[in-house]
Amino acid sequence: MNPLTTSAFDLPERLAAKADPALIARDERHFAAVAQCLEESIADLTDRLEAERRAPGGLGRGAMDRDAEIHRLTARLRALRRFGLDLCLGHMVGAEDPENPEPVFVGRFGLTDSTGRRLLLDWRSPAAEPFFGATHANPMGLAGRRRYRWTRGRISDYWDEVFAPDEFAGHRAALDDQSAFIASLGTNRSPRMRDVLGTIQADQDAVIRASSRGALVVDGGPGTGKTVVALHRSAYLLYADPRLGHRRGGVLFVGPHRPYLDYVADVLPSLGEEGVQTCILRDLVAEGAAAAPEPDARVAALKSSAKLVRSIERAVAFYEDPPAKGMKVTTHWNDIPLTAEDWAVAFEAAEPGTPHNDAREQVWEELLTILVDKHDGDAPEALLRRSLLGNRELRTAFNRAWPLLEATDLVGDLWTVPAYLRMCAPWLTPDDVALLQRTDPQAWTVSDLPFLDAARQRPPDPEAARRGRRHKAAVAAERERRAAVIDGLLQNVEIDESEGALGMLHGQDVRDALVDESAASPGVEPDLLAGPFAHVVVDEAQELTDAEWQMLLIRCPSRSFTIVGDRAQARHGFTESWQERLKRVGLDRISLASLSINYRTPEEIMTEAEPVIRAVLPDGNVPTSIRRGGVPVVHGSVAELSSVLEAWLGEHAEGTACVIGTPAFQATSGALEALEAFGDLGDLGAFGAAARVRSLTPELSKGLEFDLVVLVDPETFGEGVEGAVDRYVAMTRATRQLVVLTSS
């Protein structure tokens, strides 16, 4: 589509009133300018990039400038080609000149034409803050704003929000829910409604732009936009906080399951940010992909303890045992006595916190130094060291005292050797120790992952240690090569340290920054999830165990976290406060932001869902719905399932439906017959396919939303907290209609 000749708007028939030229003509003119600017910018960048690549590499400063320019041009070109007009998120109109308002268009990133005219303002810039933060209580200088919905590069819907009463009439066809509701209230608006509307969107924007220092908990119930906040905050922090740049660690985004990450992988680049690493907890450990659920809930409860994870330290220390007796070390010149005290001194050379297999090299070097110092003779040091390195008896004694360790062997021994587990975790009762034992040491479960991760952090596998040494050598060689080039440049042009940017090349920090450590050793694949990260965002954080938190803490030494979750949606209970939970796992400097407005779930549904969760968590953050759907919750018989789905599909040409029931229900022949005619039967990995009817368990429905939700026998979802949470989560997946069917 060329917006210079074709409308950017592709509105369905039901929204024909929004296609009024009086409403969209100004947008069309601006989109034409954006399209022309994009076309010119892409052509110009392509030509410049080709010219830079054809240019001679040069030496010294010229080579470095050329590399930096190619990198900059490539990144900008990739960003421009990713989008078309859908770069634009919407526009805002200031209140200073209502007679002749000039809108400011906000984009996924900034765009300026060849004359210097700003066509799009980056959404993360301070000037764009009113686009998200303005409310009816605090318009932040706006008279109104417009938001677009893009589908395949064209606008399929848009909404206007106005903050001045005299603006309602001119926008009535395009008013969003808030402005339309206020217009309908006329002069009878209640103070309570003004207070509620005054928090909408501003509460989310305040969280997005909050400081990255410490741990920020974003607590919110269903439909409050927690995930939207988490995604926008990730992109915003990398843009606005210089302490979180990629060379300083960057941002790690941890989601609850794989389909969620597929969604995140597309959303983050659409917000102008491609540098966020995303994962689920399983991804942090190699064994995570095949790990099975822990079959025994009692074992899972024991392994959820952070204290038990920390027992890995004792497990490793068991293999760092200096010999209690001395020995004679034979060389080509004489015998050197190596006492028990000498062994102890060598073992103390290991720097605190150094992984076991890395510290082994430190201890070995210290041991050789002690022997060289004790040698009584005139042998050259180099020859003496070579003789000691070839001493099989010394090597054997050292390998026995400080062996190389495999993380899998270490953890496997804990679950198969009771005496070893008792030594490492003496607080466990005999029954606990017996319960944790199993026959196959490496039958890994999800509950084992924090232990494997801790073991790898403390004693990395030997091959990783060797790769690390090769990588360090490659980086050192690259740093030496760059230093020689820079020194030659500085000598040739005789630049003083005070002479601007080039003079900064005298400084070691600048020289280090010019070395690309990831490219210095091309044969070594970097572990992108190893960290350390400058900031970590965790969604659905209420489900993490204390043990699993250790996997994240070790990757973020700064303790800078955004923690997104809902205590009321924790399947295994969450009776304590966020502060209590997080302090226990090792976080401090904790602040709490609460999202209490439900944008998604109609009031009719929340009215029935709230008592379900209040019964087990009276102080849960149950959000307030701001809209009525006009459709009551329907109750009926399971026998009506087919007719319910047929009627809904007949009345709605678009949208998705989900039947939520237990695995036992989904396996029944009646359920299969009822669902086969309507679409997919619940393979979560295929979510988003053409099928409009889904079938999921309550647990797998978490984080998703559907126009119609049909609950089948919700009382069979379980008892206690877990059952209540599953019913609450399932009920609040609906954005329009909820139907509850029972067998009795």
VOGU-3710 file (C-alpha; in Angstrom, 3 decimals, decimal comma):
1> mnplttsafd> 0,000/0,000/0,000  1,255/3,471/-0,884  -0,359/5,897/1,592  0,309/8,772/-0,795  -2,517/7,458/-2,975  -4,401/5,005/-0,737  -6,079/5,534/2,617  -4,208/4,250/5,649  -7,587/3,407/7,198  -9,212/0,023/6,599
11> lperlaakad> -12,219/0,184/8,917  -14,885/-2,555/8,959  -18,447/-1,710/7,995  -19,586/-1,459/11,615  -17,076/1,397/12,109  -18,058/3,310/8,989  -18,830/6,443/11,010  -15,158/6,658/12,002  -14,182/6,979/8,335  -15,693/10,471/8,196
21> paliarderh> -13,093/12,682/6,414  -13,600/15,301/9,116  -12,168/12,812/11,608  -9,276/11,303/9,649  -8,179/13,792/6,953  -5,432/15,288/9,141  -4,086/11,807/9,932  -3,987/10,882/6,238  -1,915/13,960/5,411  0,537/13,178/8,171
31> faavaqclee> 0,804/9,514/7,160  1,660/10,621/3,618  4,544/12,654/5,027  5,673/9,714/7,179  5,545/7,323/4,212  7,578/9,685/2,050  10,116/10,174/4,820  10,427/6,410/5,328  10,951/5,827/1,623  13,582/8,556/1,374
41> siadltdrle> 15,319/7,484/4,591  15,545/3,823/3,545  16,921/4,762/0,124  19,442/7,182/1,630  20,586/4,724/4,305  20,939/1,926/1,755  23,144/4,085/-0,468  25,283/5,259/2,438  25,699/1,722/3,755  26,795/0,412/0,356
51> aerrapgglg> 29,237/3,305/0,035  30,744/2,619/3,457  31,163/-1,072/2,665  32,873/-0,307/-0,641  35,231/2,209/0,956  38,763/1,064/1,900  39,080/-0,223/5,442  41,857/2,161/6,371  43,947/2,097/9,528  43,688/3,410/13,043
61> rgamdrdaei> 40,979/5,944/13,585  39,641/5,588/10,042  39,043/1,850/10,477  37,279/2,335/13,795  35,085/5,145/12,468  34,116/3,051/9,435  33,156/0,037/11,590  31,078/2,204/13,921  29,259/3,877/11,022  28,430/0,552/9,338
71> hrltarlral> 27,037/-0,755/12,611  24,922/2,391/13,123  23,558/2,455/9,584  22,712/-1,261/9,636  20,794/-0,982/12,902  18,813/2,034/11,705  18,000/0,429/8,369  16,800/-2,758/10,040  14,490/-0,752/12,313  12,984/1,270/9,438
81> rrfgldlclg> 12,387/-1,804/7,272  10,606/-3,624/10,079  7,689/-1,190/10,024  5,638/0,915/7,704  3,077/3,461/8,821  2,419/1,253/11,845  5,408/2,988/13,369  2,807/5,466/14,605  1,000/4,648/17,858  -1,281/7,686/17,909
91> hmvgaedpen> -1,266/11,417/18,454  -1,961/13,933/21,189  -3,368/17,450/20,974  -2,340/20,183/23,396  -4,892/22,369/25,155  -2,960/25,617/24,702  -4,579/26,478/21,332  -7,890/24,596/21,031  -8,978/26,707/18,058  -6,113/25,511/15,886
101> pepvfvgrfg> -4,645/22,384/17,506  -1,514/20,868/15,983  -1,227/17,207/16,998  2,028/15,596/18,042  2,309/12,081/16,619  3,923/9,445/18,866  5,830/6,498/17,395  7,643/3,320/18,307  10,784/5,364/17,737  11,492/8,895/16,569
111> ltdstgrrll> 11,408/10,017/12,923  12,521/13,358/11,425  12,286/14,365/7,754  15,022/15,984/5,668  13,925/19,510/6,650  14,251/18,747/10,371  10,503/18,466/10,957  9,688/15,991/13,731  7,179/13,509/12,288  7,182/10,983/15,131
121> ldwrspaaep> 8,138/11,419/18,781  9,708/8,352/20,455  7,159/6,999/22,954  9,881/6,643/25,607  10,964/10,289/25,501  9,878/12,624/28,335  7,900/14,755/25,872  5,695/11,734/25,046  4,756/11,045/28,659  1,288/12,713/28,433
131> ffgathanpm> 0,327/10,288/25,664  0,264/7,542/28,308  0,069/9,447/31,579  -2,713/12,004/31,009  -5,969/11,289/32,841  -9,278/13,049/33,248  -8,119/14,077/36,695  -4,761/15,322/35,370  -4,795/15,977/31,587  -1,110/17,035/31,667
141> glagrrryrw> -1,832/19,870/29,205  -3,724/17,767/26,661  -7,069/18,482/25,050  -7,242/14,970/23,613  -5,384/11,991/22,205  -5,959/9,286/19,598  -4,746/5,662/19,577  -4,614/3,367/16,537  -5,049/-0,359/16,080  -2,998/-1,627/13,133
151> trgrisdywd> -3,763/-4,811/11,179  -1,432/-5,823/8,331  -0,115/-2,294/7,985  -3,476/-0,489/7,951  -5,635/1,037/10,678  -8,492/-1,306/11,550  -9,777/0,795/14,459  -8,933/3,899/16,448  -10,168/5,678/19,571  -10,308/9,284/20,671
161> evfapdefag> -10,106/10,375/24,272  -10,941/13,989/25,056  -10,356/15,878/28,274  -12,522/18,958/27,690  -16,364/18,726/27,764  -16,789/20,934/24,700  -14,739/18,489/22,630  -17,097/15,521/23,029  -19,437/16,338/20,140  -16,750/16,643/17,497
171> hraalddqsa> -15,310/13,219/18,300  -18,417/11,267/19,289  -18,067/8,572/16,608  -14,512/7,803/17,699  -14,699/8,202/21,495  -13,057/5,486/23,579  -14,837/3,811/26,489  -13,711/6,421/29,011  -14,712/9,517/27,067  -17,919/7,928/25,806
181> fiaslgtnrs> -18,855/7,015/29,355  -18,129/10,495/30,676  -20,141/12,022/27,831  -23,084/9,819/28,767  -22,882/10,941/32,380  -23,324/14,594/31,416  -23,258/16,780/34,518  -24,120/13,925/36,878  -20,645/12,444/37,175  -20,011/11,082/40,656
191> prmrdvlgti> -16,829/11,897/42,596  -16,124/8,163/42,906  -16,137/7,703/39,131  -13,830/10,695/38,698  -11,443/9,149/41,227  -11,448/5,800/39,420  -10,964/7,360/35,991  -8,193/9,538/37,407  -6,012/6,449/37,942  -6,582/4,794/34,579
201> qadqdavira> -3,414/4,470/32,463  -1,519/6,935/34,648  -0,941/4,138/37,174  0,548/1,980/34,442  2,685/4,758/32,991  4,074/5,638/36,433  5,237/2,037/36,828  6,786/1,951/33,353  8,872/5,071/34,037  9,795/4,300/37,675
211> ssrgalvvdg> 13,457/4,099/38,741  15,293/0,827/38,159  17,011/0,935/41,544  16,028/-1,906/43,835  13,097/-4,277/43,351  9,782/-2,860/42,133  6,782/-5,149/42,636  3,857/-4,571/40,269  0,914/-6,277/41,957  -2,316/-6,442/39,998
221> gpgtgktvva> -5,284/-8,691/39,421  -6,702/-9,968/36,136  -7,128/-7,431/33,365  -5,021/-4,698/34,985  -2,388/-4,690/32,240  0,509/-6,160/34,228  2,052/-7,814/31,197  1,690/-4,666/29,092  3,466/-2,748/31,849  6,263/-5,318/32,066
231> lhrsayllya> 6,917/-5,233/28,321  6,861/-1,451/28,045  9,063/-1,094/31,131  11,709/-3,382/29,604  11,911/-1,249/26,471  11,712/2,033/28,370  14,525/1,236/30,828  16,971/0,286/28,086  16,159/3,547/26,302  16,134/5,894/29,292
241> dprlghrrgg> 18,450/4,427/31,946  22,161/4,691/31,047  23,015/2,200/33,801  21,249/-0,583/31,873  23,002/-0,357/28,522  23,904/-3,607/26,784  27,584/-3,268/27,666  26,531/-2,978/31,290  24,511/-6,177/31,322  21,233/-5,295/29,649
251> vlfvgphrpy> 17,802/-6,643/30,599  16,540/-10,209/31,068  12,785/-10,818/30,690  11,480/-14,020/32,336  8,039/-15,281/31,299  5,833/-18,159/32,476  5,694/-20,390/29,383  6,822/-20,728/25,756  3,756/-19,309/23,919  4,030/-16,254/26,150
261> ldyvadvlps> 7,653/-15,782/25,054  6,642/-16,089/21,405  4,326/-13,142/22,013  6,995/-11,161/23,867  9,548/-11,778/21,122  7,325/-9,857/18,702  6,124/-7,151/21,085  9,480/-5,912/22,349  10,882/-5,099/18,890  7,586/-3,375/18,088
271> lgeegvqtci> 8,305/-1,065/21,013  11,643/-0,099/19,471  13,845/-2,480/21,485  15,592/-5,615/20,202  18,187/-6,047/22,931  16,149/-7,753/25,677  17,016/-11,385/26,398  13,872/-13,450/27,027  13,513/-16,869/28,625  11,492/-19,130/30,865
281> lrdlvaegaa> 13,140/-20,592/33,953  13,707/-23,919/32,213  15,980/-22,181/29,696  18,507/-21,239/32,375  19,625/-24,867/32,789  20,514/-27,296/30,008  18,455/-30,069/31,614  15,387/-27,832/31,779  14,036/-28,750/28,334  13,472/-32,387/29,281
291> aapepdarva> 12,798/-31,989/33,005  9,549/-33,598/34,183  7,204/-32,269/36,876  8,106/-33,442/40,382  5,757/-36,419/40,931  5,590/-36,098/44,731  4,260/-32,814/46,154  6,142/-33,436/49,416  9,450/-33,686/47,550  8,618/-30,551/45,561
301> alkssaklvr> 7,945/-28,685/48,820  11,314/-29,717/50,269  13,180/-28,754/47,090  11,474/-25,343/47,000  13,682/-24,217/49,912  16,409/-21,659/49,223  18,254/-23,018/52,253  18,460/-26,444/50,638  19,775/-24,876/47,407  22,498/-23,171/49,435
311> sieravafye> 23,571/-26,605/50,697  25,336/-26,897/47,335  28,140/-24,881/48,974  28,712/-27,674/51,489  28,446/-30,237/48,736  31,269/-28,508/46,850  33,363/-27,835/49,954  33,442/-31,586/50,599  35,706/-31,825/47,537  38,061/-29,046/48,671
321> dppakgmkvt> 39,933/-30,990/51,347  43,696/-30,428/51,795  45,680/-33,581/52,645  46,274/-34,126/56,371  49,720/-35,647/55,713  52,738/-34,252/53,926  54,703/-35,813/51,069  58,031/-35,643/49,251  57,949/-34,181/45,749  60,749/-35,547/43,581
331> thwndiplta> 62,402/-33,292/40,981  65,395/-33,752/38,687  67,554/-31,953/41,257  66,302/-32,993/44,688  63,248/-33,878/46,799  61,095/-31,019/48,095  59,054/-31,518/51,293  55,366/-30,560/50,960  53,755/-30,437/54,405  50,096/-30,464/55,454
341> edwavafeaa> 50,550/-26,792/56,361  51,772/-26,082/52,821  48,652/-27,742/51,386  46,440/-25,641/53,669  48,174/-22,416/52,594  47,737/-23,334/48,911  44,022/-24,047/49,424  43,561/-20,625/51,020  44,715/-19,033/47,755  41,283/-19,672/46,215
351> epgtphndar> 39,466/-16,343/46,077  36,121/-16,371/47,949  33,155/-17,016/45,668  35,274/-18,355/42,804  33,691/-21,375/41,122  35,300/-24,605/42,266  36,833/-25,597/38,929  38,189/-22,075/38,333  39,607/-21,852/41,855  41,370/-25,145/41,208
361> eqvweellti> 43,765/-23,351/38,867  44,512/-20,736/41,542  45,278/-23,413/44,122  47,511/-25,347/41,712  49,525/-22,210/40,851  49,951/-21,404/44,540  51,087/-24,970/45,205  53,747/-24,731/42,480  54,930/-21,372/43,859  55,321/-22,867/47,348
371> lvdkhdgdap> 57,390/-25,762/45,967  59,596/-23,441/43,864  60,236/-21,237/46,917  61,135/-24,268/49,051  63,509/-25,720/46,459  67,067/-25,720/47,749  69,234/-25,555/44,690  70,222/-23,562/41,621  67,826/-25,024/39,081  66,289/-22,418/36,729
381> eallrrsllg> 62,706/-21,668/37,779  61,254/-22,424/34,365  62,866/-25,873/34,282  61,840/-26,553/37,880  58,200/-25,692/37,145  58,258/-27,951/34,103  59,557/-30,777/36,247  56,827/-30,215/38,854  54,113/-30,108/36,175  55,229/-33,534/34,996
391> nrelrtafnr> 55,268/-35,059/38,473  52,554/-37,746/38,339  52,505/-38,312/42,100  51,949/-34,591/42,808  49,211/-34,402/40,157  47,461/-37,451/41,595  47,525/-36,053/45,124  46,189/-32,711/43,937  43,426/-34,263/41,820  42,319/-36,280/44,825
401> awplleatdl> 42,319/-33,215/47,113  40,656/-30,802/44,645  39,027/-32,802/41,822  37,242/-31,425/38,792  33,481/-31,602/39,416  30,463/-32,138/37,170  27,312/-30,355/38,353  25,095/-33,276/37,361  27,184/-35,725/39,406  27,135/-33,405/42,400
411> vgdlwtvpay> 23,344/-32,988/42,462  22,710/-36,619/41,534  24,733/-37,723/44,572  22,520/-35,635/46,869  19,444/-37,635/45,806  21,104/-41,088/45,877  23,609/-41,001/48,754  21,776/-40,364/52,059  24,962/-39,776/54,074  26,110/-37,113/51,609
421> lrmcapwltp> 22,756/-35,301/51,799  22,768/-35,461/55,617  26,253/-33,945/55,672  25,282/-31,125/53,278  21,865/-30,410/54,881  22,110/-31,490/58,533  18,801/-29,798/59,438  16,791/-32,296/57,381  14,987/-34,978/59,365  15,662/-38,664/58,601
431> ddvallqrtd> 12,228/-38,837/56,974  13,083/-35,841/54,776  16,363/-37,418/53,677  14,609/-40,681/52,853  11,879/-38,865/50,927  14,433/-37,036/48,751  16,226/-40,221/47,679  15,562/-41,825/44,281  17,012/-44,683/42,281  18,015/-42,767/39,135
441> pqawtvsdlp> 20,364/-39,906/40,120  19,784/-38,008/36,870  16,024/-38,376/36,386  15,757/-34,594/36,396  12,595/-32,827/37,479  11,633/-29,157/37,374  12,352/-28,979/41,106  15,969/-30,045/40,459  16,736/-27,109/38,165  17,682/-24,579/40,894
451> fldaarqrpp> 20,150/-27,115/42,319  21,731/-27,836/38,944  21,994/-24,105/38,301  23,619/-23,447/41,673  26,018/-26,331/41,116  27,044/-24,958/37,727  27,590/-21,501/39,176  29,776/-22,930/41,961  31,622/-25,634/39,980  31,206/-24,928/36,249
461> dpeaarrgrr> 31,691/-27,969/34,058  35,308/-28,618/33,061  34,716/-27,948/29,367  33,175/-24,572/30,214  36,264/-23,729/32,251  38,489/-24,637/29,300  36,342/-22,577/26,925  36,576/-19,691/29,373  40,371/-19,838/29,399  40,489/-19,910/25,593
471> hkaavaaere> 38,098/-16,977/25,438  40,186/-14,939/27,899  43,308/-15,614/25,825  41,516/-14,529/22,632  40,247/-11,333/24,262  43,737/-10,543/25,578  45,206/-11,016/22,094  42,505/-8,807/20,548  43,079/-6,135/23,201  46,832/-6,207/22,501
481> rraavidgll> 46,240/-5,917/18,741  43,872/-2,949/19,177  46,290/-1,276/21,573  49,085/-1,524/19,000  46,871/0,086/16,334  45,827/2,897/18,689  49,395/3,539/19,866  50,555/3,737/16,261  47,761/6,178/15,455  48,536/8,411/18,431
491> qnveideseg> 52,260/8,439/17,652  51,680/9,305/14,003  49,316/12,215/14,652  50,837/13,330/17,990  47,548/13,894/19,811  47,582/15,073/23,408  45,302/13,473/26,065  43,296/16,685/26,327  42,420/16,882/22,625  38,722/15,943/22,555
501> algmlhgqdv> 37,293/12,532/21,668  40,425/11,262/19,905  42,523/12,226/22,879  40,367/9,923/24,978  42,095/7,001/23,248  44,908/7,512/25,747  42,544/6,216/28,449  42,339/2,488/29,248  38,547/2,541/29,692  38,024/3,708/26,119
511> rdalvdesaa> 40,491/1,141/24,790  38,668/-1,653/26,646  35,319/-0,498/25,281  36,612/-0,846/21,716  37,223/-4,584/22,179  34,203/-6,698/21,206  34,634/-9,603/23,601  31,819/-11,587/21,991  33,591/-11,482/18,622  37,134/-11,924/19,930
521> spgvepdlla> 36,726/-15,695/20,101  34,410/-16,684/17,226  34,629/-20,401/18,005  33,090/-19,922/21,458  29,310/-19,665/21,669  28,451/-17,229/24,470  25,766/-18,207/26,973  23,367/-15,277/26,556  21,444/-16,232/29,704  24,432/-16,616/32,013
531> gpfahvvvde> 24,450/-12,947/33,020  25,172/-10,917/34,890  22,249/-8,688/33,870  21,752/-5,103/34,962  17,975/-5,586/35,352  15,591/-8,556/35,413  11,840/-8,441/34,701  9,800/-11,390/36,004  6,173/-11,936/34,979  3,780/-14,273/36,865
541> aqeltdaewq> 6,295/-14,011/39,704  3,834/-15,290/42,298  4,504/-18,850/41,070  8,266/-18,830/41,729  9,559/-20,877/44,645  12,274/-19,588/46,972  14,666/-22,005/45,268  13,813/-20,710/41,794  14,413/-17,128/42,914  18,056/-18,066/43,559
551> mllircpsrs> 18,465/-18,729/39,818  17,561/-15,108/39,099  19,370/-13,460/42,005  22,696/-14,945/40,965  22,242/-13,392/37,510  21,510/-9,893/38,825  24,108/-8,781/41,409  22,646/-5,251/41,437  19,301/-6,642/42,726  17,500/-4,433/40,186
561> ftivgdraqa> 14,192/-6,191/39,450  10,710/-5,541/38,113  8,501/-8,211/39,672  5,046/-8,592/38,133  2,385/-10,828/39,633  -0,811/-11,366/41,565  -0,904/-13,067/44,951  -4,512/-14,065/44,270  -3,409/-16,119/41,224  -0,765/-18,196/43,051
571> rhgfteswqe> -1,893/-21,820/42,656  0,044/-22,992/45,686  -0,978/-20,149/47,970  0,580/-16,796/48,836  -0,584/-15,772/52,283  2,367/-13,537/53,154  3,092/-10,093/51,730  5,357/-9,484/48,749  7,855/-7,792/51,056  7,986/-10,826/53,351
581> rlkrvgldri> 8,422/-13,254/50,480  11,101/-11,261/48,686  13,133/-10,407/51,778  13,225/-14,089/52,619  14,623/-15,045/49,221  17,346/-12,380/49,396  16,027/-9,087/47,992  16,079/-5,728/49,750  15,058/-2,173/48,756  11,587/-3,397/47,828
591> slaslsinyr> 8,858/-1,004/46,662  5,285/-1,880/45,727  3,030/-0,505/42,986  -0,549/-1,730/42,920  -2,697/-1,862/39,779  -6,326/-1,957/40,832  -8,308/-1,114/37,678  -9,537/-4,013/35,533  -9,695/-2,914/31,899  -10,499/-6,347/30,457
601> tpeeimteae> -13,091/-8,218/32,507  -16,694/-6,956/32,510  -18,231/-6,072/35,852  -20,837/-8,838/35,506  -18,083/-11,473/35,468  -15,967/-9,948/38,241  -19,020/-9,810/40,498  -19,170/-13,613/40,388  -15,409/-14,182/40,373  -14,514/-12,000/43,382
611> pviravlpdg> -16,196/-14,155/46,089  -14,387/-17,234/44,725  -10,947/-15,833/45,527  -11,943/-13,844/48,610  -12,909/-17,118/50,287  -9,265/-18,258/50,341  -7,388/-14,918/50,159  -9,448/-12,178/51,853  -6,772/-9,501/51,320  -6,107/-10,314/47,642
621> nvptsirrgg> -5,813/-7,428/45,190  -9,116/-7,983/43,377  -9,374/-5,203/40,761  -12,341/-2,964/40,051  -13,882/-3,392/36,605  -14,582/-0,105/34,834  -16,989/-1,383/32,219  -20,167/-3,373/32,010  -20,454/-5,839/29,170  -24,216/-5,850/29,125
631> vpvvhgsvae> -24,177/-9,672/29,044  -24,958/-11,556/32,256  -23,084/-14,687/33,328  -25,037/-17,681/32,023  -25,445/-20,924/33,997  -26,533/-24,174/32,390  -25,955/-27,870/31,872  -22,922/-29,555/30,313  -25,346/-31,076/27,818  -25,767/-27,586/26,355
641> lssvleawlg> -22,081/-27,178/25,430  -22,542/-27,756/21,691  -25,535/-25,451/21,434  -23,736/-22,691/23,384  -20,783/-22,800/21,004  -22,969/-23,020/17,899  -25,022/-20,015/18,976  -21,965/-17,913/19,786  -20,197/-18,747/16,514  -23,357/-17,951/14,613
651> ehaegtacvi> -23,659/-14,541/16,215  -19,958/-13,564/16,069  -17,975/-13,618/12,844  -14,785/-12,707/14,726  -13,250/-13,488/18,099  -12,152/-16,579/20,000  -13,793/-18,893/22,496  -12,285/-21,265/25,053  -13,769/-24,247/26,860  -11,986/-24,657/30,193
661> gtpafqatsg> -12,264/-27,937/32,052  -10,177/-30,536/33,836  -8,037/-33,045/31,899  -10,601/-35,689/32,878  -13,356/-33,721/31,142  -11,300/-33,234/27,998  -10,735/-36,998/27,767  -14,435/-37,895/27,803  -16,085/-38,916/24,555  -18,897/-36,435/25,063
671> alealeafgd> -16,449/-33,552/25,319  -14,596/-34,661/22,207  -17,789/-34,906/20,195  -18,883/-31,459/21,393  -15,604/-29,788/20,501  -14,399/-31,517/17,348  -16,773/-29,552/15,173  -15,497/-26,207/16,373  -11,721/-26,301/16,121  -8,556/-27,175/17,939
681> lgdlgafgaa> -8,676/-29,269/21,108  -6,120/-27,416/23,130  -2,555/-27,831/21,914  -1,195/-24,693/23,570  1,804/-24,688/21,278  -0,510/-23,983/18,334  -2,288/-21,105/20,040  -3,061/-18,359/17,579  -3,906/-20,702/14,704  -7,073/-20,393/12,646
691> arvrsltpel> -9,234/-22,359/15,091  -11,638/-20,091/16,943  -12,555/-22,550/19,702  -9,942/-23,713/22,166  -10,012/-26,275/24,955  -7,615/-25,824/27,872  -7,115/-26,765/31,476  -7,388/-23,941/34,028  -3,620/-23,908/34,570  -2,815/-23,545/30,870
701> skglefdlvv> -5,333/-20,738/30,433  -3,351/-18,412/32,705  -2,167/-15,270/30,971  -4,504/-15,709/27,999  -7,832/-14,075/27,157  -10,872/-14,971/25,049  -14,102/-13,294/23,988  -16,182/-16,243/25,256  -15,176/-18,566/28,091  -17,179/-21,698/28,894
711> lvdpetfgeg> -16,367/-23,320/32,243  -17,247/-26,989/32,531  -17,865/-28,258/36,076  -15,671/-25,641/37,811  -16,256/-27,317/41,175  -14,147/-30,242/39,934  -11,098/-27,993/39,404  -9,844/-28,875/42,881  -10,154/-28,031/46,530  -8,582/-25,433/48,784
721> vegavdryva> -6,401/-22,638/47,456  -5,385/-24,392/44,241  -8,967/-25,127/43,223  -10,172/-21,617/44,083  -7,303/-19,999/42,150  -7,960/-22,178/39,095  -11,651/-21,208/39,119  -10,829/-17,505/39,580  -8,226/-17,506/36,797  -10,521/-19,398/34,409
731> mtratrqlvv> -13,479/-17,078/35,036  -11,414/-13,939/34,434  -10,104/-15,042/31,019  -13,345/-13,784/29,441  -13,424/-10,325/27,867  -17,127/-10,406/26,865  -19,120/-13,421/28,014  -18,836/-16,180/30,617  -20,906/-19,377/30,572  -20,755/-21,843/33,481
741> ltss> -21,957/-25,392/32,763  -22,364/-28,117/35,392  -23,195/-31,816/35,218  -25,738/-31,761/38,035
//
